[in-house]
Amino acid sequence: MTIKYLLDTNILSEAKRPQPNQKVMENLHLSKQEISTIAVTNNLILVTNNVNDFINFDGLIIENWFEK
């Protein structure tokens, strides 16, 4: 798997907009799959405040440091 993108905060914050751009949202969904795959493949723990976006990925260990 090759990583092609480094996302800046303007892209990442698009999901919080009242009317997010649909093309950006579609691509962000794909990025979440890539993030999950990288974490599982490398035996990493994914640290996120968006736990619900990742709970359906088998084998992914998630921590939310906002709740600890």
N, CA, C and O atoms as a Tripos MOL2 file, in Angstrom:
@<TRIPOS>MOLECULE
protein
  272   271    68     0     0
PROTEIN
NO_CHARGES

@<TRIPOS>ATOM
      1 N           0.8400   -1.1760    0.0000 N.3       1 MET1
      2 CA          0.0000    0.0000    0.0000 C.3       1 MET1
      3 C           0.8870    1.2410    0.0000 C.2       1 MET1
      4 O           1.8390    1.3330    0.7750 O.2       1 MET1
      5 N           0.5710    2.1850   -0.8660 N.am      2 THR2
      6 CA          1.3170    3.4240   -0.9740 C.3       2 THR2
      7 C           0.4870    4.5760   -0.4420 C.2       2 THR2
      8 O          -0.6770    4.7290   -0.8130 O.2       2 THR2
      9 N           1.0660    5.3740    0.4100 N.am      3 ILE3
     10 CA          0.3820    6.5560    0.9270 C.3       3 ILE3
     11 C           0.6650    7.7060   -0.0270 C.2       3 ILE3
     12 O           1.8220    8.0210   -0.3060 O.2       3 ILE3
     13 N          -0.4050    8.3350   -0.5300 N.am      4 LYS4
     14 CA         -0.2440    9.4010   -1.5070 C.3       4 LYS4
     15 C          -0.5210   10.7850   -0.9500 C.2       4 LYS4
     16 O          -0.0860   11.7800   -1.5290 O.2       4 LYS4
     17 N          -1.2350   10.8670    0.1600 N.am      5 TYR5
     18 CA         -1.7010   12.1710    0.6160 C.3       5 TYR5
     19 C          -1.2660   12.4660    2.0440 C.2       5 TYR5
     20 O          -1.1980   11.5730    2.8880 O.2       5 TYR5
     21 N          -0.9760   13.7250    2.2920 N.am      6 LEU6
     22 CA         -0.8120   14.2570    3.6370 C.3       6 LEU6
     23 C          -1.8800   15.3350    3.7770 C.2       6 LEU6
     24 O          -1.8140   16.3590    3.0980 O.2       6 LEU6
     25 N          -2.8500   15.1200    4.6360 N.am      7 LEU7
     26 CA         -4.0020   16.0160    4.7330 C.3       7 LEU7
     27 C          -3.7410   17.1420    5.7310 C.2       7 LEU7
     28 O          -3.2390   16.9120    6.8310 O.2       7 LEU7
     29 N          -4.0880   18.3520    5.3310 N.am      8 ASP8
     30 CA         -3.9500   19.4630    6.2720 C.3       8 ASP8
     31 C          -5.2670   19.6650    7.0200 C.2       8 ASP8
     32 O          -6.2650   19.0070    6.7270 O.2       8 ASP8
     33 N          -5.2570   20.5670    7.9730 N.am      9 THR9
     34 CA         -6.4320   20.7480    8.8270 C.3       9 THR9
     35 C          -7.6530   21.2690    8.0820 C.2       9 THR9
     36 O          -8.7800   21.0420    8.5210 O.2       9 THR9
     37 N          -7.4540   21.9650    6.9590 N.am     10 ASN10
     38 CA         -8.6110   22.4370    6.1960 C.3      10 ASN10
     39 C          -9.4210   21.2720    5.6490 C.2      10 ASN10
     40 O         -10.6500   21.3320    5.6140 O.2      10 ASN10
     41 N          -8.7550   20.2340    5.2310 N.am     11 ILE11
     42 CA         -9.4420   19.0450    4.7330 C.3      11 ILE11
     43 C         -10.0500   18.2740    5.8940 C.2      11 ILE11
     44 O         -11.2070   17.8610    5.8260 O.2      11 ILE11
     45 N          -9.2880   18.0800    6.9500 N.am     12 LEU12
     46 CA         -9.7700   17.2990    8.0820 C.3      12 LEU12
     47 C         -10.9510   17.9490    8.7930 C.2      12 LEU12
     48 O         -11.8210   17.2500    9.3140 O.2      12 LEU12
     49 N         -10.9900   19.2720    8.8190 N.am     13 SER13
     50 CA        -12.0830   19.9570    9.5040 C.3      13 SER13
     51 C         -13.3370   20.0890    8.6350 C.2      13 SER13
     52 O         -14.3680   20.5590    9.1170 O.2      13 SER13
     53 N         -13.2700   19.6940    7.3990 N.am     14 GLU14
     54 CA        -14.4280   19.8080    6.4960 C.3      14 GLU14
     55 C         -15.6480   19.0580    7.0430 C.2      14 GLU14
     56 O         -16.7830   19.4910    6.8430 O.2      14 GLU14
     57 N         -15.4200   17.9540    7.7210 N.am     15 ALA15
     58 CA        -16.5280   17.1620    8.2630 C.3      15 ALA15
     59 C         -17.3350   17.9220    9.3090 C.2      15 ALA15
     60 O         -18.4950   17.5910    9.5540 O.2      15 ALA15
     61 N         -16.7460   18.9180    9.9180 N.am     16 LYS16
     62 CA        -17.4340   19.6980   10.9660 C.3      16 LYS16
     63 C         -18.2310   20.8770   10.4190 C.2      16 LYS16
     64 O         -18.9380   21.5460   11.1720 O.2      16 LYS16
     65 N         -18.1260   21.1340    9.1330 N.am     17 ARG17
     66 CA        -18.8480   22.2580    8.5360 C.3      17 ARG17
     67 C         -20.3440   21.9470    8.4770 C.2      17 ARG17
     68 O         -20.7210   20.7790    8.3790 O.2      17 ARG17
     69 N         -21.1990   22.9620    8.5350 N.am     18 PRO18
     70 CA        -22.6490   22.7220    8.4430 C.3      18 PRO18
     71 C         -23.0560   22.0080    7.1450 C.2      18 PRO18
     72 O         -23.9570   21.1690    7.1480 O.2      18 PRO18
     73 N         -22.3860   22.3460    6.0460 N.am     19 GLN19
     74 CA        -22.6570   21.6890    4.7630 C.3      19 GLN19
     75 C         -21.3180   21.2730    4.1390 C.2      19 GLN19
     76 O         -20.7860   21.9730    3.2770 O.2      19 GLN19
     77 N         -20.7780   20.1280    4.5800 N.am     20 PRO20
     78 CA        -19.4620   19.7280    4.0820 C.3      20 PRO20
     79 C         -19.4960   19.3680    2.6000 C.2      20 PRO20
     80 O         -20.5100   18.9010    2.0820 O.2      20 PRO20
     81 N         -18.3990   19.5880    1.9460 N.am     21 ASN21
     82 CA        -18.2510   19.2520    0.5410 C.3      21 ASN21
     83 C         -18.2850   17.7300    0.3930 C.2      21 ASN21
     84 O         -17.5060   17.0220    1.0320 O.2      21 ASN21
     85 N         -19.1810   17.2350   -0.4440 N.am     22 GLN22
     86 CA        -19.3780   15.7930   -0.5720 C.3      22 GLN22
     87 C         -18.1670   15.0730   -1.1560 C.2      22 GLN22
     88 O         -17.8630   13.9530   -0.7460 O.2      22 GLN22
     89 N         -17.4810   15.6870   -2.0940 N.am     23 LYS23
     90 CA        -16.2880   15.0550   -2.6710 C.3      23 LYS23
     91 C         -15.2000   14.8880   -1.6160 C.2      23 LYS23
     92 O         -14.5230   13.8600   -1.5660 O.2      23 LYS23
     93 N         -15.0380   15.9020   -0.7790 N.am     24 VAL24
     94 CA        -14.0590   15.8080    0.2970 C.3      24 VAL24
     95 C         -14.4700   14.7100    1.2700 C.2      24 VAL24
     96 O         -13.6270   13.9330    1.7180 O.2      24 VAL24
     97 N         -15.7560   14.6370    1.6020 N.am     25 MET25
     98 CA        -16.2340   13.6330    2.5430 C.3      25 MET25
     99 C         -16.0320   12.2180    2.0020 C.2      25 MET25
    100 O         -15.6680   11.3170    2.7580 O.2      25 MET25
    101 N         -16.2600   12.0140    0.7200 N.am     26 GLU26
    102 CA        -16.0330   10.6960    0.1140 C.3      26 GLU26
    103 C         -14.5680   10.3060    0.2210 C.2      26 GLU26
    104 O         -14.2480    9.1610    0.5390 O.2      26 GLU26
    105 N         -13.6900   11.2430   -0.0410 N.am     27 ASN27
    106 CA        -12.2580   10.9610    0.0480 C.3      27 ASN27
    107 C         -11.8090   10.7590    1.4950 C.2      27 ASN27
    108 O         -10.9200    9.9490    1.7580 O.2      27 ASN27
    109 N         -12.4100   11.4810    2.4270 N.am     28 LEU28
    110 CA        -12.0580   11.2820    3.8320 C.3      28 LEU28
    111 C         -12.4290    9.8840    4.2920 C.2      28 LEU28
    112 O         -11.7080    9.2750    5.0820 O.2      28 LEU28
    113 N         -13.5530    9.3700    3.8020 N.am     29 HIS29
    114 CA        -13.9510    8.0050    4.1680 C.3      29 HIS29
    115 C         -12.8820    7.0150    3.7130 C.2      29 HIS29
    116 O         -12.5260    6.1020    4.4580 O.2      29 HIS29
    117 N         -12.3740    7.1880    2.5100 N.am     30 LEU30
    118 CA        -11.3090    6.3230    2.0170 C.3      30 LEU30
    119 C         -10.0610    6.4650    2.8740 C.2      30 LEU30
    120 O          -9.3700    5.4800    3.1340 O.2      30 LEU30
    121 N          -9.7710    7.6780    3.3110 N.am     31 SER31
    122 CA         -8.5940    7.9060    4.1490 C.3      31 SER31
    123 C          -8.7260    7.1820    5.4820 C.2      31 SER31
    124 O          -7.7310    6.6890    6.0140 O.2      31 SER31
    125 N          -9.9220    7.1090    6.0250 N.am     32 LYS32
    126 CA        -10.1420    6.3970    7.2820 C.3      32 LYS32
    127 C          -9.8350    4.9160    7.1100 C.2      32 LYS32
    128 O          -9.2860    4.2800    8.0100 O.2      32 LYS32
    129 N         -10.1880    4.3750    5.9620 N.am     33 GLN33
    130 CA         -9.8650    2.9770    5.6900 C.3      33 GLN33
    131 C          -8.3530    2.7890    5.6320 C.2      33 GLN33
    132 O          -7.8280    1.8030    6.1470 O.2      33 GLN33
    133 N          -7.6610    3.7230    5.0120 N.am     34 GLU34
    134 CA         -6.2060    3.6460    4.9160 C.3      34 GLU34
    135 C          -5.5690    3.7690    6.3010 C.2      34 GLU34
    136 O          -4.6370    3.0300    6.6210 O.2      34 GLU34
    137 N          -6.0570    4.6850    7.1130 N.am     35 ILE35
    138 CA         -5.5330    4.8680    8.4670 C.3      35 ILE35
    139 C          -5.7010    3.5790    9.2650 C.2      35 ILE35
    140 O          -4.7810    3.1420    9.9550 O.2      35 ILE35
    141 N          -6.8780    2.9780    9.1650 N.am     36 SER36
    142 CA         -7.1420    1.7330    9.8860 C.3      36 SER36
    143 C          -6.2320    0.6150    9.4140 C.2      36 SER36
    144 O          -5.6960   -0.1380   10.2270 O.2      36 SER36
    145 N          -6.0560    0.5020    8.1150 N.am     37 THR37
    146 CA         -5.2000   -0.5420    7.5530 C.3      37 THR37
    147 C          -3.7570   -0.3770    8.0120 C.2      37 THR37
    148 O          -3.1030   -1.3540    8.3760 O.2      37 THR37
    149 N          -3.2650    0.8500    7.9970 N.am     38 ILE38
    150 CA         -1.8940    1.1130    8.4420 C.3      38 ILE38
    151 C          -1.7290    0.7400    9.9120 C.2      38 ILE38
    152 O          -0.7380    0.1130   10.2860 O.2      38 ILE38
    153 N          -2.6870    1.1210   10.7410 N.am     39 ALA39
    154 CA         -2.5990    0.8250   12.1690 C.3      39 ALA39
    155 C          -2.6000   -0.6840   12.4240 C.2      39 ALA39
    156 O          -1.7710   -1.1820   13.1860 O.2      39 ALA39
    157 N          -3.5140   -1.4050   11.8000 N.am     40 VAL40
    158 CA         -3.6070   -2.8530   12.0120 C.3      40 VAL40
    159 C          -2.3590   -3.5580   11.4830 C.2      40 VAL40
    160 O          -1.7980   -4.4190   12.1620 O.2      40 VAL40
    161 N          -1.9270   -3.2010   10.2890 N.am     41 THR41
    162 CA         -0.7720   -3.8430    9.6600 C.3      41 THR41
    163 C           0.4950   -3.6660   10.4800 C.2      41 THR41
    164 O           1.3390   -4.5610   10.5220 O.2      41 THR41
    165 N           0.6320   -2.5230   11.1280 N.am     42 ASN42
    166 CA          1.8430   -2.2180   11.8930 C.3      42 ASN42
    167 C           1.6780   -2.4150   13.3960 C.2      42 ASN42
    168 O           2.5190   -1.9860   14.1850 O.2      42 ASN42
    169 N           0.5690   -3.0770   13.7870 N.am     43 ASN43
    170 CA          0.2910   -3.3300   15.2040 C.3      43 ASN43
    171 C           0.3280   -2.0530   16.0380 C.2      43 ASN43
    172 O           0.9070   -2.0200   17.1240 O.2      43 ASN43
    173 N          -0.3010   -1.0020   15.5100 N.am     44 LEU44
    174 CA         -0.3560    0.2850   16.1940 C.3      44 LEU44
    175 C          -1.7200    0.5010   16.8270 C.2      44 LEU44
    176 O          -2.7190   -0.0670   16.3840 O.2      44 LEU44
    177 N          -1.7540    1.3110   17.8480 N.am     45 ILE45
    178 CA         -3.0100    1.7360   18.4720 C.3      45 ILE45
    179 C          -3.4020    3.0620   17.8360 C.2      45 ILE45
    180 O          -2.6040    3.9980   17.8040 O.2      45 ILE45
    181 N          -4.6130    3.1430   17.3370 N.am     46 LEU46
    182 CA         -5.1090    4.3800   16.7430 C.3      46 LEU46
    183 C          -5.6470    5.2750   17.8580 C.2      46 LEU46
    184 O          -6.5550    4.8770   18.5870 O.2      46 LEU46
    185 N          -5.0980    6.4670   17.9920 N.am     47 VAL47
    186 CA         -5.5580    7.4340   18.9800 C.3      47 VAL47
    187 C          -6.4040    8.4640   18.2490 C.2      47 VAL47
    188 O          -5.9160    9.1570   17.3570 O.2      47 VAL47
    189 N          -7.6770    8.5630   18.6300 N.am     48 THR48
    190 CA         -8.6050    9.4540   17.9510 C.3      48 THR48
    191 C          -9.7090    9.8920   18.9020 C.2      48 THR48
    192 O         -10.0050    9.2160   19.8870 O.2      48 THR48
    193 N         -10.3060   11.0210   18.5960 N.am     49 ASN49
    194 CA        -11.5030   11.4610   19.2960 C.3      49 ASN49
    195 C         -12.7440   11.0550   18.5020 C.2      49 ASN49
    196 O         -13.8700   11.2720   18.9510 O.2      49 ASN49
    197 N         -12.5390   10.4700   17.3310 N.am     50 ASN50
    198 CA        -13.6380   10.0320   16.4580 C.3      50 ASN50
    199 C         -13.7660    8.5170   16.4900 C.2      50 ASN50
    200 O         -13.6920    7.8680   15.4460 O.2      50 ASN50
    201 N         -13.9530    7.9570   17.6510 N.am     51 VAL51
    202 CA        -14.0100    6.5080   17.8240 C.3      51 VAL51
    203 C         -15.1020    5.8920   16.9480 C.2      51 VAL51
    204 O         -14.8830    4.8400   16.3460 O.2      51 VAL51
    205 N         -16.2500    6.5150   16.8680 N.am     52 ASN52
    206 CA        -17.3600    5.9470   16.0860 C.3      52 ASN52
    207 C         -17.0220    5.7970   14.6080 C.2      52 ASN52
    208 O         -17.6070    4.9510   13.9300 O.2      52 ASN52
    209 N         -16.0960    6.5950   14.0970 N.am     53 ASP53
    210 CA        -15.7090    6.4830   12.6930 C.3      53 ASP53
    211 C         -14.8680    5.2480   12.4180 C.2      53 ASP53
    212 O         -14.7070    4.8580   11.2610 O.2      53 ASP53
    213 N         -14.3270    4.6240   13.4610 N.am     54 PHE54
    214 CA        -13.3840    3.5290   13.2720 C.3      54 PHE54
    215 C         -13.8040    2.2170   13.9250 C.2      54 PHE54
    216 O         -13.1040    1.2160   13.7670 O.2      54 PHE54
    217 N         -14.9180    2.1830   14.6520 N.am     55 ILE55
    218 CA        -15.2490    0.9890   15.4400 C.3      55 ILE55
    219 C         -15.5720   -0.2400   14.5940 C.2      55 ILE55
    220 O         -15.5530   -1.3530   15.1190 O.2      55 ILE55
    221 N         -15.8630   -0.0820   13.3260 N.am     56 ASN56
    222 CA        -16.2340   -1.2260   12.4870 C.3      56 ASN56
    223 C         -15.0510   -1.9040   11.8050 C.2      56 ASN56
    224 O         -15.2580   -2.7990   10.9860 O.2      56 ASN56
    225 N         -13.8360   -1.5120   12.1110 N.am     57 PHE57
    226 CA        -12.6520   -2.1080   11.4950 C.3      57 PHE57
    227 C         -12.1330   -3.2300   12.3810 C.2      57 PHE57
    228 O         -11.7070   -2.9950   13.5120 O.2      57 PHE57
    229 N         -12.1720   -4.4460   11.8610 N.am     58 ASP58
    230 CA        -11.7280   -5.6190   12.6160 C.3      58 ASP58
    231 C         -10.2440   -5.5360   12.9550 C.2      58 ASP58
    232 O          -9.4190   -5.1780   12.1150 O.2      58 ASP58
    233 N          -9.9240   -5.8710   14.1870 N.am     59 GLY59
    234 CA         -8.5320   -5.9400   14.6130 C.3      59 GLY59
    235 C          -7.9140   -4.6120   14.9800 C.2      59 GLY59
    236 O          -6.7500   -4.5680   15.3780 O.2      59 GLY59
    237 N          -8.6560   -3.5290   14.8590 N.am     60 LEU60
    238 CA         -8.1300   -2.2000   15.1530 C.3      60 LEU60
    239 C          -8.2960   -1.8910   16.6370 C.2      60 LEU60
    240 O          -9.3950   -1.9910   17.1810 O.2      60 LEU60
    241 N          -7.2000   -1.5170   17.2820 N.am     61 ILE61
    242 CA         -7.2440   -1.1090   18.6850 C.3      61 ILE61
    243 C          -7.3080    0.4170   18.7180 C.2      61 ILE61
    244 O          -6.4850    1.1020   18.1120 O.2      61 ILE61
    245 N          -8.2990    0.9300   19.4360 N.am     62 ILE62
    246 CA         -8.5580    2.3750   19.4590 C.3      62 ILE62
    247 C          -8.4800    2.8940   20.8850 C.2      62 ILE62
    248 O          -8.9690    2.2580   21.8190 O.2      62 ILE62
    249 N          -7.8570    4.0640   21.0430 N.am     63 GLU63
    250 CA         -7.8680    4.7780   22.3220 C.3      63 GLU63
    251 C          -8.3380    6.2120   22.0640 C.2      63 GLU63
    252 O          -7.9860    6.8270   21.0580 O.2      63 GLU63
    253 N          -9.1280    6.7200   22.9830 N.am     64 ASN64
    254 CA         -9.5790    8.1060   22.9350 C.3      64 ASN64
    255 C          -8.9820    8.8300   24.1350 C.2      64 ASN64
    256 O          -9.4700    8.6870   25.2560 O.2      64 ASN64
    257 N          -7.9480    9.5920   23.9050 N.am     65 TRP65
    258 CA         -7.2600   10.2760   24.9980 C.3      65 TRP65
    259 C          -8.0970   11.4110   25.5800 C.2      65 TRP65
    260 O          -7.7740   11.9180   26.6540 O.2      65 TRP65
    261 N          -9.1550   11.8170   24.9010 N.am     66 PHE66
    262 CA        -10.0450   12.8380   25.4370 C.3      66 PHE66
    263 C         -10.8770   12.2890   26.5790 C.2      66 PHE66
    264 O         -11.3610   13.0450   27.4220 O.2      66 PHE66
    265 N         -11.0470   10.9590   26.6100 N.am     67 GLU67
    266 CA        -11.8790   10.3320   27.6460 C.3      67 GLU67
    267 C         -11.0590    9.7030   28.7630 C.2      67 GLU67
    268 O         -11.6370    9.2140   29.7330 O.2      67 GLU67
    269 N          -9.7510    9.7000   28.6620 N.am     68 LYS68
    270 CA         -8.9060    9.0820   29.7050 C.3      68 LYS68
    271 C          -8.6430   10.0280   30.8260 C.2      68 LYS68
    272 O          -7.9540    9.6760   31.7830 O.2      68 LYS68
@<TRIPOS>BOND
     1     1     2 1
     2     2     3 1
     3     3     4 2
     4     3     5 am
     5     5     6 1
     6     6     7 1
     7     7     8 2
     8     7     9 am
     9     9    10 1
    10    10    11 1
    11    11    12 2
    12    11    13 am
    13    13    14 1
    14    14    15 1
    15    15    16 2
    16    15    17 am
    17    17    18 1
    18    18    19 1
    19    19    20 2
    20    19    21 am
    21    21    22 1
    22    22    23 1
    23    23    24 2
    24    23    25 am
    25    25    26 1
    26    26    27 1
    27    27    28 2
    28    27    29 am
    29    29    30 1
    30    30    31 1
    31    31    32 2
    32    31    33 am
    33    33    34 1
    34    34    35 1
    35    35    36 2
    36    35    37 am
    37    37    38 1
    38    38    39 1
    39    39    40 2
    40    39    41 am
    41    41    42 1
    42    42    43 1
    43    43    44 2
    44    43    45 am
    45    45    46 1
    46    46    47 1
    47    47    48 2
    48    47    49 am
    49    49    50 1
    50    50    51 1
    51    51    52 2
    52    51    53 am
    53    53    54 1
    54    54    55 1
    55    55    56 2
    56    55    57 am
    57    57    58 1
    58    58    59 1
    59    59    60 2
    60    59    61 am
    61    61    62 1
    62    62    63 1
    63    63    64 2
    64    63    65 am
    65    65    66 1
    66    66    67 1
    67    67    68 2
    68    67    69 am
    69    69    70 1
    70    70    71 1
    71    71    72 2
    72    71    73 am
    73    73    74 1
    74    74    75 1
    75    75    76 2
    76    75    77 am
    77    77    78 1
    78    78    79 1
    79    79    80 2
    80    79    81 am
    81    81    82 1
    82    82    83 1
    83    83    84 2
    84    83    85 am
    85    85    86 1
    86    86    87 1
    87    87    88 2
    88    87    89 am
    89    89    90 1
    90    90    91 1
    91    91    92 2
    92    91    93 am
    93    93    94 1
    94    94    95 1
    95    95    96 2
    96    95    97 am
    97    97    98 1
    98    98    99 1
    99    99   100 2
   100    99   101 am
   101   101   102 1
   102   102   103 1
   103   103   104 2
   104   103   105 am
   105   105   106 1
   106   106   107 1
   107   107   108 2
   108   107   109 am
   109   109   110 1
   110   110   111 1
   111   111   112 2
   112   111   113 am
   113   113   114 1
   114   114   115 1
   115   115   116 2
   116   115   117 am
   117   117   118 1
   118   118   119 1
   119   119   120 2
   120   119   121 am
   121   121   122 1
   122   122   123 1
   123   123   124 2
   124   123   125 am
   125   125   126 1
   126   126   127 1
   127   127   128 2
   128   127   129 am
   129   129   130 1
   130   130   131 1
   131   131   132 2
   132   131   133 am
   133   133   134 1
   134   134   135 1
   135   135   136 2
   136   135   137 am
   137   137   138 1
   138   138   139 1
   139   139   140 2
   140   139   141 am
   141   141   142 1
   142   142   143 1
   143   143   144 2
   144   143   145 am
   145   145   146 1
   146   146   147 1
   147   147   148 2
   148   147   149 am
   149   149   150 1
   150   150   151 1
   151   151   152 2
   152   151   153 am
   153   153   154 1
   154   154   155 1
   155   155   156 2
   156   155   157 am
   157   157   158 1
   158   158   159 1
   159   159   160 2
   160   159   161 am
   161   161   162 1
   162   162   163 1
   163   163   164 2
   164   163   165 am
   165   165   166 1
   166   166   167 1
   167   167   168 2
   168   167   169 am
   169   169   170 1
   170   170   171 1
   171   171   172 2
   172   171   173 am
   173   173   174 1
   174   174   175 1
   175   175   176 2
   176   175   177 am
   177   177   178 1
   178   178   179 1
   179   179   180 2
   180   179   181 am
   181   181   182 1
   182   182   183 1
   183   183   184 2
   184   183   185 am
   185   185   186 1
   186   186   187 1
   187   187   188 2
   188   187   189 am
   189   189   190 1
   190   190   191 1
   191   191   192 2
   192   191   193 am
   193   193   194 1
   194   194   195 1
   195   195   196 2
   196   195   197 am
   197   197   198 1
   198   198   199 1
   199   199   200 2
   200   199   201 am
   201   201   202 1
   202   202   203 1
   203   203   204 2
   204   203   205 am
   205   205   206 1
   206   206   207 1
   207   207   208 2
   208   207   209 am
   209   209   210 1
   210   210   211 1
   211   211   212 2
   212   211   213 am
   213   213   214 1
   214   214   215 1
   215   215   216 2
   216   215   217 am
   217   217   218 1
   218   218   219 1
   219   219   220 2
   220   219   221 am
   221   221   222 1
   222   222   223 1
   223   223   224 2
   224   223   225 am
   225   225   226 1
   226   226   227 1
   227   227   228 2
   228   227   229 am
   229   229   230 1
   230   230   231 1
   231   231   232 2
   232   231   233 am
   233   233   234 1
   234   234   235 1
   235   235   236 2
   236   235   237 am
   237   237   238 1
   238   238   239 1
   239   239   240 2
   240   239   241 am
   241   241   242 1
   242   242   243 1
   243   243   244 2
   244   243   245 am
   245   245   246 1
   246   246   247 1
   247   247   248 2
   248   247   249 am
   249   249   250 1
   250   250   251 1
   251   251   252 2
   252   251   253 am
   253   253   254 1
   254   254   255 1
   255   255   256 2
   256   255   257 am
   257   257   258 1
   258   258   259 1
   259   259   260 2
   260   259   261 am
   261   261   262 1
   262   262   263 1
   263   263   264 2
   264   263   265 am
   265   265   266 1
   266   266   267 1
   267   267   268 2
   268   267   269 am
   269   269   270 1
   270   270   271 1
   271   271   272 2
@<TRIPOS>SUBSTRUCTURE
     1 MET1         2 RESIDUE 1 A MET
     2 THR2         6 RESIDUE 1 A THR
     3 ILE3        10 RESIDUE 1 A ILE
     4 LYS4        14 RESIDUE 1 A LYS
     5 TYR5        18 RESIDUE 1 A TYR
     6 LEU6        22 RESIDUE 1 A LEU
     7 LEU7        26 RESIDUE 1 A LEU
     8 ASP8        30 RESIDUE 1 A ASP
     9 THR9        34 RESIDUE 1 A THR
    10 ASN10       38 RESIDUE 1 A ASN
    11 ILE11       42 RESIDUE 1 A ILE
    12 LEU12       46 RESIDUE 1 A LEU
    13 SER13       50 RESIDUE 1 A SER
    14 GLU14       54 RESIDUE 1 A GLU
    15 ALA15       58 RESIDUE 1 A ALA
    16 LYS16       62 RESIDUE 1 A LYS
    17 ARG17       66 RESIDUE 1 A ARG
    18 PRO18       70 RESIDUE 1 A PRO
    19 GLN19       74 RESIDUE 1 A GLN
    20 PRO20       78 RESIDUE 1 A PRO
    21 ASN21       82 RESIDUE 1 A ASN
    22 GLN22       86 RESIDUE 1 A GLN
    23 LYS23       90 RESIDUE 1 A LYS
    24 VAL24       94 RESIDUE 1 A VAL
    25 MET25       98 RESIDUE 1 A MET
    26 GLU26      102 RESIDUE 1 A GLU
    27 ASN27      106 RESIDUE 1 A ASN
    28 LEU28      110 RESIDUE 1 A LEU
    29 HIS29      114 RESIDUE 1 A HIS
    30 LEU30      118 RESIDUE 1 A LEU
    31 SER31      122 RESIDUE 1 A SER
    32 LYS32      126 RESIDUE 1 A LYS
    33 GLN33      130 RESIDUE 1 A GLN
    34 GLU34      134 RESIDUE 1 A GLU
    35 ILE35      138 RESIDUE 1 A ILE
    36 SER36      142 RESIDUE 1 A SER
    37 THR37      146 RESIDUE 1 A THR
    38 ILE38      150 RESIDUE 1 A ILE
    39 ALA39      154 RESIDUE 1 A ALA
    40 VAL40      158 RESIDUE 1 A VAL
    41 THR41      162 RESIDUE 1 A THR
    42 ASN42      166 RESIDUE 1 A ASN
    43 ASN43      170 RESIDUE 1 A ASN
    44 LEU44      174 RESIDUE 1 A LEU
    45 ILE45      178 RESIDUE 1 A ILE
    46 LEU46      182 RESIDUE 1 A LEU
    47 VAL47      186 RESIDUE 1 A VAL
    48 THR48      190 RESIDUE 1 A THR
    49 ASN49      194 RESIDUE 1 A ASN
    50 ASN50      198 RESIDUE 1 A ASN
    51 VAL51      202 RESIDUE 1 A VAL
    52 ASN52      206 RESIDUE 1 A ASN
    53 ASP53      210 RESIDUE 1 A ASP
    54 PHE54      214 RESIDUE 1 A PHE
    55 ILE55      218 RESIDUE 1 A ILE
    56 ASN56      222 RESIDUE 1 A ASN
    57 PHE57      226 RESIDUE 1 A PHE
    58 ASP58      230 RESIDUE 1 A ASP
    59 GLY59      234 RESIDUE 1 A GLY
    60 LEU60      238 RESIDUE 1 A LEU
    61 ILE61      242 RESIDUE 1 A ILE
    62 ILE62      246 RESIDUE 1 A ILE
    63 GLU63      250 RESIDUE 1 A GLU
    64 ASN64      254 RESIDUE 1 A ASN
    65 TRP65      258 RESIDUE 1 A TRP
    66 PHE66      262 RESIDUE 1 A PHE
    67 GLU67      266 RESIDUE 1 A GLU
    68 LYS68      270 RESIDUE 1 A LYS
